[in-house]
Every structure is written in C-alpha cells, then in structure tokens.
C-alpha cells in the first residue's frame, strides 16, 4: 500500500511538472481599423523551449468539408522577442517558422482582412465584427491542446460581445478557451447587437441579433 501511494504521488508530481513546463498562449485582438475591415492580432507564446516556433493558420472551418484559404487574408506577419525582431520564414501557404534564438517568450503579430459574411468566414466593418476562429487565430504547430486567453479591445463605438467562450474574472472582454478546437468552434459577435436572454428546460439561453428583422422578444 505504501509503494502504491508513493507511485501515485510521483505520478502527480510528474504530471504537475509537465503541466508547469507547457508553453502559455494568449491572444489580443484590436479593431482600430474596423472601418477598413481589419483586425490586429497579437499572439504571445511564453515558456517556449523549442529551437523554432512554427505557427499555422488553419485551412478548415468546423462543419465545412472544403479546403479554406484563410491565410490569404493575413498581412504584416512579424515576430519579436524582447522588442527585437526575429527571423521569420513562410514555409508553406499557411505556415510560418520563427527562429527563436533560444528565447522563451515570443510575440507574433499580424493583420487579418475580414470582409466576407458567411457561416465559415469573418466580417468586420465600423458597425460590428463577426469572427470565426479558424479565419482569425493561428495556433502553435503540434500544440492545439494548449489553453488560451483572448483579450479584446473593441472598436470605439462597440459595447457588446456575444460568444460561447467563458469570461475571465467576469470581464466580458477577456475570454478563455481550454484548447484550440473550442476556440475554433466558438464564433464571436462584437458590436451593438440586440441580446435576448431566456431560459428553457432550466438552461439559460442567449440570442444575439444584428441588424433589423421581423422578430418579437
């Protein structure tokens, strides 16, 4: 029994150590150029211990079974560490390799042009932003299981946000995702949409409505 307890404690220790050693991932979205249909994305990767950092933009969207060319809307891709630029090489249409020079905290920044309003793409203008994850967020190659936080700075006139992602400490502009798949499958609507809440079968529901329509509360 003592040996079993020791093994359990060792397993917990190693699991905790591995978890602590995992990279940390966060995103920041800002919409200063919303009238021009752009979102500025910053992707921070900390505690990185690999030789190179490879990040990818998906070629898929949840529930859609065609190759999507989301990377064509990416502009001004850059990577820095400690305020200094890092060497970046685009190694495929949707993949960037960053020479980290053995630094552990890397910031990636890029712009996404978003002006296609469908269930699989993203759309941004001065009135609102509708974001589908795989057309906005890159991920670390081989690390889609990483949790992340998403900090949003809305365009000056936007007051509301609607999404299935969890708020962090009650702040509606700071969100959390347990992994990339959840992030990809959680659309985000930002603007001044009408929000209707109701409860069905004891479960709270929220409906976000943008634009006019023939509906009743």
ABEGO torsion letter per residue (X at the ends): XAAAAAAAAAAAAAAAAAAAABBBBBBBBBAAAAAAGBBBBBBBBBGBABABBBBBBBABBBGBABBBBAAAABBGBBBBBGGBBBBBBBABAABBBBBAGGBABBBBBBBBBBABBBAABBBBBAABBBBBAAAABBBBBGAAABBBBBBBBBBAABABBBBABBBBGGBAABBBBABAAAAAABBBBBEABBBBBBBBGGBBBBBBBBEBBBBBX
